[in-house]
């Protein structure tokens, strides 16, 4: 399974971006798909996930601003990011795996990772 993330860029605070993660060699509907991010000098952190059966989980820091979705026909997962803040600046990674629901926030539960896409939010 290979994951290709794209869509990052530079945006002003309050703006929006949509990240995409195209999956090859697997299907988005049979894996839990997640987004993690890593800011400079910080640990990688969970952002959001959508399970194989459609449950969504969000980090408190992005709830009500970010939305994860998937398109089975395109085998792609999206992360719509609205009301962006400077603290959202990070490299965003998509990941796939089969964690149980209580473990979707744990990065070690994911088998496959994309290469990351940089999001920079200016103040």
Secondary structure by P-SEA (a helix, b strand, c coil): cbbbbcbbbbbcccbbbbbbbbbccccccccccbbbbbcccccccccccccccbbbbbcccccccbbbbbbccccbbbbbbcccccccccbbbbbccccccccccccccccccccbbbbbbcc
